[in-house]
Amino acid sequence: MNQKIVVANIGMKFGMCHVEGAMSYGAEIAAICDKNEENLRFAGERYNIPEEKRFTDYMDFINDPDINLVTVAIPDQQHVKVSCDFLRAGKNVLCEKPLALTREDLEEMIRVSEESGAKFMVGQICRFTPAFEKAKELIESGIIGELYYVESEYAHDYMKLCDDWRADPKRHGVIGGGCHAVDLLRWLAGDPKEVFAYGTHKLLPMVDYDDATIAIMKFDNGVAGKVFVSTGCKRDYTMRTVIYGTKGTIICDNTSPTMTLFTVDEEGVTKEPQTIEIEVNNHNAAREFEIFAEAILNDTPVAMDAREGAKTVAACLAIVEAATTGKIVKPDYNF
Ligand SMILES: NC(=O)c1ccc[n+]([C@@H]2O[C@H](COP(=O)([O-])OP(=O)(O)OC[C@H]3O[C@@H](n4cnc5c(N)ncnc54)[C@H](O)[C@@H]3O)[C@@H](O)[C@H]2O)c1
């Protein structure tokens, strides 16, 4: 067993988070890569990566025998191709969300990751956001009783973010960004079994898809849910999330330093709310990297593997289909 993590980071925009995650873990950085020379130079200088470890083409280090963890943070349309190239080369891969944009690509990613014998993790980073980790812990403690309704939202202004690959209709806002809120609800309440949705388009003239979508969903055990996605909203980024149980309620967010917990007294009457202070760490790349590195070093299973990432996208695809057809859709989780 290799006792050390030696990493290659691909994509030097959001992917710089992964360089920082690797550094905070104490991993050795063998390569950083970006096909844009300016972005590569900026990251190289920022993190003091020597010139000989900077690459514009990942094929130049794909077979480096020392590298045992590769992070992939490039446009969503390329996730499957690049991740699968590295998996086939025997490398463990941490790839950004969403896993893929089409059913065919989801299936390909699952097939290759399972055949490769290497480990794969999809970066649904909200599972490491302190407020959401705390919410999960509170739910599991039983303090809010049995869940009956969960809602989350992904509201983010893409006015300046809509480059070509984000404007691609396959990269619908529900899949590209909304996957965070959908994945969060799946993590907290299980897989939605049925979804219905409406979309509107008033904010982003440069895209051909709805820039706001509201989906309602039915989970097992009598739990109902809602996801709101707006990729043109005129406000700060938020993933406000409210979790209703039979004995209490949790209100939390990825961008707020406090969360609110309501509980009940012996007679079932709502008590004064508790305010819980919480670290704001919307992109907890250090924790995400650590979890994956430990799974590699200890040869333990990865919770957010390709199947798990594919289920989140399957639920997102069902929402887009429901909004397009006006019909209730049952997400297909059979891969
Ligand atoms: N987890 C999150 O909250 C979060 C936030 C932002 C972005 N993301 C994801 O991260 C990924 C990248 O997003 P971004 O905002 O950095 O995009 P971006 O377009 O700003 O940057 C992508 C970078 O990848 C480089 N690149 C493209 N193809 C490449 C290739 N084949 N080889 C090497 N470099 C290549 C580009 O030159 C560019 O520098 C996307 O999948 C996105 O969905 C996740």
The ligand as an SDF file (V2000), in Angstrom:
LIG
                    3D

 44 48  0  0  0  0  0  0  0  0999 V2000
  -18.2750   22.4190   -6.0620 N   0  0  0  0  0  0  0  0  0  0  0  0
  -18.5910   23.6510   -6.3890 C   0  0  0  0  0  0  0  0  0  0  0  0
  -19.2410   24.3540   -5.6370 O   0  0  0  0  0  0  0  0  0  0  0  0
  -18.1380   24.1840   -7.7130 C   0  0  0  0  0  0  0  0  0  0  0  0
  -18.0010   25.5640   -7.9110 C   0  0  0  0  0  0  0  0  0  0  0  0
  -17.5390   26.0100   -9.1510 C   0  0  0  0  0  0  0  0  0  0  0  0
  -17.2700   25.1030  -10.1600 C   0  0  0  0  0  0  0  0  0  0  0  0
  -17.4340   23.7620   -9.9300 N   0  0  0  0  0  0  0  0  0  0  0  0
  -17.1640   22.7850  -10.9900 C   0  0  0  0  0  0  0  0  0  0  0  0
  -15.7670   22.8080  -11.2750 O   0  0  0  0  0  0  0  0  0  0  0  0
  -15.5570   22.6020  -12.6600 C   0  0  0  0  0  0  0  0  0  0  0  0
  -14.7530   23.7570  -13.2390 C   0  0  0  0  0  0  0  0  0  0  0  0
  -15.4740   24.9490  -13.0630 O   0  0  0  0  0  0  0  0  0  0  0  0
  -14.7490   26.3720  -13.1770 P   0  0  0  0  0  0  0  0  0  0  0  0
  -15.6650   27.3480  -12.5640 O   0  0  0  0  0  0  0  0  0  0  0  0
  -13.3570   26.2930  -12.6640 O   0  0  0  0  0  0  0  0  0  0  0  0
  -14.7190   26.5470  -14.7700 O   0  0  0  0  0  0  0  0  0  0  0  0
  -13.8700   27.5820  -15.6220 P   0  0  0  0  0  0  0  0  0  0  0  0
  -14.3930   27.5130  -17.0020 O   0  0  0  0  0  0  0  0  0  0  0  0
  -13.8010   28.8880  -14.9150 O   0  0  0  0  0  0  0  0  0  0  0  0
  -12.3960   26.9750  -15.5710 O   0  0  0  0  0  0  0  0  0  0  0  0
  -12.0950   25.7320  -16.1420 C   0  0  0  0  0  0  0  0  0  0  0  0
  -10.5830   25.6350  -16.3220 C   0  0  0  0  0  0  0  0  0  0  0  0
  -10.2990   24.3410  -16.8680 O   0  0  0  0  0  0  0  0  0  0  0  0
   -9.3820   24.5230  -17.9580 C   0  0  0  0  0  0  0  0  0  0  0  0
   -9.5620   23.3900  -18.8740 N   0  0  0  0  0  0  0  0  0  0  0  0
  -10.6250   23.1290  -19.6800 C   0  0  0  0  0  0  0  0  0  0  0  0
  -10.4580   21.9550  -20.3190 N   0  0  0  0  0  0  0  0  0  0  0  0
   -9.2620   21.4700  -19.9020 C   0  0  0  0  0  0  0  0  0  0  0  0
   -8.5360   20.2960  -20.2120 C   0  0  0  0  0  0  0  0  0  0  0  0
   -9.0080   19.3730  -21.0470 N   0  0  0  0  0  0  0  0  0  0  0  0
   -7.3310   20.1120  -19.6260 N   0  0  0  0  0  0  0  0  0  0  0  0
   -6.8280   21.0320  -18.7770 C   0  0  0  0  0  0  0  0  0  0  0  0
   -7.4790   22.1670  -18.4440 N   0  0  0  0  0  0  0  0  0  0  0  0
   -8.6750   22.3780  -18.9960 C   0  0  0  0  0  0  0  0  0  0  0  0
   -9.7340   25.8710  -18.5570 C   0  0  0  0  0  0  0  0  0  0  0  0
   -8.6520   26.3950  -19.3050 O   0  0  0  0  0  0  0  0  0  0  0  0
  -10.0430   26.6740  -17.3060 C   0  0  0  0  0  0  0  0  0  0  0  0
   -8.9010   27.2810  -16.7570 O   0  0  0  0  0  0  0  0  0  0  0  0
  -16.9360   22.4340  -13.2790 C   0  0  0  0  0  0  0  0  0  0  0  0
  -17.2380   21.0640  -13.3400 O   0  0  0  0  0  0  0  0  0  0  0  0
  -17.8660   23.1080  -12.2910 C   0  0  0  0  0  0  0  0  0  0  0  0
  -19.1720   22.5770  -12.3310 O   0  0  0  0  0  0  0  0  0  0  0  0
  -17.8420   23.2990   -8.7280 C   0  0  0  0  0  0  0  0  0  0  0  0
  1  2  1  0
  2  3  2  0
  2  4  1  0
  4  5  1  0
  4 44  2  0
  5  6  2  0
  6  7  1  0
  7  8  2  0
  8  9  1  0
  8 44  1  0
  9 10  1  0
  9 42  1  0
 10 11  1  0
 11 12  1  0
 11 40  1  0
 12 13  1  0
 13 14  1  0
 14 15  2  0
 14 16  1  0
 14 17  1  0
 17 18  1  0
 18 19  2  0
 18 20  1  0
 18 21  1  0
 21 22  1  0
 22 23  1  0
 23 24  1  0
 23 38  1  0
 24 25  1  0
 25 26  1  0
 25 36  1  0
 26 27  1  0
 26 35  1  0
 27 28  2  0
 28 29  1  0
 29 30  1  0
 29 35  2  0
 30 31  1  0
 30 32  2  0
 32 33  1  0
 33 34  2  0
 34 35  1  0
 36 37  1  0
 36 38  1  0
 38 39  1  0
 40 41  1  0
 40 42  1  0
 42 43  1  0
M  CHG  2   8   1  16  -1
M  END
$$$$
